[in-house]
Amino acid sequence: MNFRELQRRLVAHLRTLVRSGDATERGLARLTGVSQPHMHNVLKGKRLLSLEMADQIVAQLHLDLLDFIEPGELLEWQRRR
């Protein structure tokens, strides 16, 4: 697991929110303080989120980094320790 993978999973989560109708690009942009054009480009895979933007989105959506880690990955991590 690395930061790029966590960022990919965050963006996938945001895409799911938009596709399911639970959020809009504009609503996510307003909520998180990211411009709507930038949010659009992030969701389309044309731009990346800065670490600061990713942190802001995670905080505003009341998420935790552990939300993006699968239980099997945690078990594997524990085995390696």
ABEGO torsion letter per residue (X at the ends): XBAAAAAAAAAAAAAAAAAAGABBAAAAAAAAGBBAAAAAAAAAGABBBBAAAAAAAAAAAGBBAAAABBAAAAAAAAAAX
